[in-house]
Amino acid sequence: MINFSILSLLTFLPLVGVVFILLTRGNEERVTRNSRRVALYTTIFNFILSIYMLVNFDGTSADFQFVEKTEWFPALGLSYSMGIDGISLFFVILSTFLTPICLLASWHSIKTRVKEYMIAFLVLETFMIGTFCALDIVLFYVFFESVLIPMFIIIGVWGGPRRVYSSYKFFLYTLLGSVLMLLAIIWLGMNVGTDIPTIIEANSIPFHVQLWLWLAFFASFAVKMPMWPVHTWLPDAHVEAPTAGSVILAGVLLKMGGYGFLRFSLPMFPEASEYFAPMIMWMSVIAIIYTSLVALVQEDMKKLIAYSSVAHMGFVTLGLFTMTTQGVEGGIFQMLSHGIISAALFLCVGVVYDRLHTRDIARYGGLVKNMPKYATVFMIFMLGSVGLPGTSGFVGEFLTLMGAFQVNTIIAVFATTGVVLGAAYMLVLYRRVIFGEQKNKDAAAMPDLTKIEYGYLVPLVLIVLWLGIAPSYVMDKVAPSVEKLIGQYEAGLTISKGGK
């Protein structure tokens, strides 16, 4: 077993890289080169450390592991408490895996303020990992909200022409929802406590209070995912963000909303979750169908993938609120799969954007002739997004729909149409970009993948295929925690309804 504070080390190691970057001296070229190297080496080492944690994780236990707890603000009853279970484990791995890929993808495309850019990503990694490890509700809030700061800077400084508008819209949407969550956290801290496992085990919150607390947390998590109809900030943020910003936004930040439902809404407020479950499921179906239809008519590649993200996250909320084993496990797997596939799709857009400096689908066509390797890689990610059996995208969607069919057949049938629509918009995108006549001479002259692009796309290809063929590696470690979550949910319902 690990006998050192590995979660704290994982969380704060990126800040050590920040210190080294700040101490870098020399001319601008030297500072830029060293900043890139320090950031990349730091994130790679952090990823290796997270794999060491994964190897030492007991997949048969549903308890929190690698727990660290010490007093933080004793007068207020707050503690610095960290720990992970099967639910949070792979979100930590996803964060440490995607961060070095983002830095590699930015190696040549980011040319201004490189030092500050690398610092922003390292700080962002600290906040992401901390969010998934925190076991104190106030500590969680600090990490959860702090993520906004570096992401706001990344979009606002290195984004596109409308970057200021998009960054402020992203910030205000997410902050407004989180203010309500802060009020709920204050109430919990004053009446129940701030330790997350203790709050869950207490099961002492009356139903009428649960309703208000559930809505306060929902306001934050729904915006973060984002759910329909509070999703409108996402397409703007994706379009204006640099490629790496879109990767980390879709790959990790959207998952914080789903993780919040799993860690707070379902186990802490079970009766309120049961009460609002039909509403969530119908909102999920609307998101799946509506945003898929909107994606179908997009001319901007990034905006199309952004709307597809909303649709795929609709499958997540649908699965989670079925509160069946298949639905919850499917929702978790769908978040992990989408984190890889959506990140890969944004990277594929970035590859051609760096060459032609446009995301207009109509400007491309026939890339299979001059970029066959790119066409092959793009095809695998496109099929994963569609949910082709043998890819990671199939497993999550199939399990969520199985869970939905057990609860409400009508909702499940409507949700299944999203699979058809998803195939439609992704196949149309692929056909228009990869096949067809090459009318644009600049597009026809674009070179195939470089070594760096191979370096970050091939691992993503392997993971998409591996998770599609052997999902049991993830499922076996997630299952005990999901079983415990459902048990806590059912026990909470029993207690709150007066039967013990």
BELBEL-V459376 format. One record per residue. N is the residue number from 1. PSI is psi as a letter, one per 20 degrees, with the letter a starting at -180 (NA if undefined). Layout:
n = {N/N}
psi = {PSI/PSI}
This chain:
n = {1/2/3/4/5/6/7/8/9/10/11/12/13/14/15/16/17/18/19/20/21/22/23/24/25/26/27/28/29/30/31/32/33/34/35/36/37/38/39/40/41/42/43/44/45/46/47/48/49/50/51/52/53/54/55/56/57/58/59/60/61/62/63/64/65/66/67/68/69/70/71/72/73/74/75/76/77/78/79/80/81/82/83/84/85/86/87/88/89/90/91/92/93/94/95/96/97/98/99/100/101/102/103/104/105/106/107/108/109/110/111/112/113/114/115/116/117/118/119/120/121/122/123/124/125/126/127/128/129/130/131/132/133/134/135/136/137/138/139/140/141/142/143/144/145/146/147/148/149/150/151/152/153/154/155/156/157/158/159/160/161/162/163/164/165/166/167/168/169/170/171/172/173/174/175/176/177/178/179/180/181/182/183/184/185/186/187/188/189/190/191/192/193/194/195/196/197/198/199/200/201/202/203/204/205/206/207/208/209/210/211/212/213/214/215/216/217/218/219/220/221/222/223/224/225/226/227/228/229/230/231/232/233/234/235/236/237/238/239/240/241/242/243/244/245/246/247/248/249/250/251/252/253/254/255/256/257/258/259/260/261/262/263/264/265/266/267/268/269/270/271/272/273/274/275/276/277/278/279/280/281/282/283/284/285/286/287/288/289/290/291/292/293/294/295/296/297/298/299/300/301/302/303/304/305/306/307/308/309/310/311/312/313/314/315/316/317/318/319/320/321/322/323/324/325/326/327/328/329/330/331/332/333/334/335/336/337/338/339/340/341/342/343/344/345/346/347/348/349/350/351/352/353/354/355/356/357/358/359/360/361/362/363/364/365/366/367/368/369/370/371/372/373/374/375/376/377/378/379/380/381/382/383/384/385/386/387/388/389/390/391/392/393/394/395/396/397/398/399/400/401/402/403/404/405/406/407/408/409/410/411/412/413/414/415/416/417/418/419/420/421/422/423/424/425/426/427/428/429/430/431/432/433/434/435/436/437/438/439/440/441/442/443/444/445/446/447/448/449/450/451/452/453/454/455/456/457/458/459/460/461/462/463/464/465/466/467/468/469/470/471/472/473/474/475/476/477/478/479/480/481/482/483/484/485/486/487/488/489/490/491/492/493/494/495/496/497/498/499/500}
psi = {q/p/k/r/m/h/g/h/g/g/g/i/g/h/h/g/h/g/g/g/g/h/i/p/r/a/r/g/g/g/g/g/g/h/g/g/g/g/g/g/h/g/h/g/h/h/g/h/h/h/h/g/g/g/h/j/p/o/i/i/q/i/r/p/r/k/p/p/p/q/q/f/n/h/h/i/k/q/q/o/p/q/q/q/a/h/g/i/g/i/h/g/g/g/g/h/g/h/g/h/h/g/h/g/h/j/g/h/h/o/i/q/l/g/g/h/g/h/g/g/h/g/g/g/g/g/h/g/g/h/g/i/h/p/j/p/h/g/g/g/g/g/g/g/h/h/h/h/g/h/h/g/g/g/g/h/g/j/a/a/h/k/h/g/g/h/h/h/g/g/g/g/g/h/h/g/h/h/g/h/h/g/g/h/h/g/g/g/h/h/h/g/r/i/o/g/h/g/g/g/h/g/l/j/p/q/g/h/h/g/g/g/g/g/h/g/h/h/h/g/h/h/h/h/g/q/q/p/j/k/i/i/h/g/g/g/g/g/g/h/q/r/g/h/g/h/g/h/g/h/h/g/h/h/i/h/g/g/h/g/g/h/h/f/g/g/h/h/m/g/h/h/g/h/g/i/g/g/g/g/g/h/h/g/g/g/g/g/g/g/h/g/h/g/h/h/j/q/i/p/g/g/h/g/h/g/h/h/g/g/g/h/h/h/h/g/h/g/g/g/j/h/k/q/g/g/g/g/h/h/g/g/h/h/g/g/g/h/h/g/g/h/g/g/g/h/h/h/g/h/g/h/h/h/g/i/l/q/j/o/h/h/i/a/p/k/i/h/g/i/l/h/g/g/h/g/g/h/g/g/h/g/h/h/h/h/k/p/p/i/r/h/h/g/g/g/g/g/g/h/h/g/h/h/h/h/g/o/h/g/g/h/g/g/h/h/h/h/g/g/h/g/h/g/h/h/h/g/g/g/g/h/g/h/a/a/p/n/h/o/h/g/h/h/j/p/r/a/q/r/g/g/h/g/h/i/h/g/h/h/g/h/g/g/g/g/h/h/h/m/i/h/g/g/h/h/h/h/g/h/h/g/g/g/g/h/g/g/g/h/h/g/g/g/g/h/j/j/p/NA}
